[in-house]
Amino acid sequence: MDEMETKLDLAIAYIDMGDADAAKEIAMEVLKKGTPEQQTIAEALLNGL
């Protein structure tokens, strides 16, 4: 598992805990540095916030 996968998992955990701001910050980082697949997941997370 690479760093961006871990960050996606962390963003999901923050969403589950109700911390949308932290989730958004991490998802934005994945949008900038992740693979195209990871970016798609991050974008979906952001759209759900």
C-alpha positions as CSV (number, residue, x, y, z in Angstrom):
1,M,0.0,0.0,0.0
2,D,1.4,3.3,-1.0
3,E,1.3,6.7,0.8
4,M,-1.7,8.0,-1.2
5,E,-3.7,4.8,-0.5
6,T,-3.1,5.3,3.2
7,K,-4.1,9.0,2.9
8,L,-7.4,7.9,1.2
9,D,-8.1,5.5,4.1
10,L,-7.3,8.3,6.6
11,A,-9.7,10.7,4.8
12,I,-12.5,8.1,4.9
13,A,-11.8,7.7,8.7
14,Y,-12.0,11.4,9.2
15,I,-15.3,11.5,7.4
16,D,-16.6,8.7,9.6
17,M,-15.5,10.7,12.6
18,G,-17.3,13.8,11.3
19,D,-14.1,15.8,10.7
20,A,-14.9,17.1,7.1
21,D,-12.2,19.7,7.2
22,A,-9.4,17.2,7.8
23,A,-10.9,14.8,5.2
24,K,-11.0,17.6,2.7
25,E,-7.4,18.6,3.3
26,I,-6.1,15.0,2.8
27,A,-8.3,14.4,-0.2
28,M,-7.0,17.5,-1.9
29,E,-3.4,16.3,-1.4
30,V,-4.4,13.0,-3.0
31,L,-5.9,14.9,-5.9
32,K,-2.5,16.6,-6.5
33,K,-0.2,13.6,-6.0
34,G,-2.2,10.4,-6.4
35,T,-2.6,8.1,-9.4
36,P,-5.6,8.7,-11.7
37,E,-7.6,6.0,-9.9
38,Q,-6.7,7.6,-6.5
39,Q,-7.7,11.0,-7.8
40,T,-11.1,9.7,-8.9
41,I,-11.7,8.3,-5.4
42,A,-10.5,11.5,-3.7
43,E,-12.8,13.6,-6.0
44,A,-15.8,11.4,-5.1
45,L,-15.0,11.9,-1.4
46,L,-14.8,15.6,-1.8
47,N,-18.1,15.7,-3.7
48,G,-19.7,13.8,-0.9
49,L,-18.6,16.4,1.7
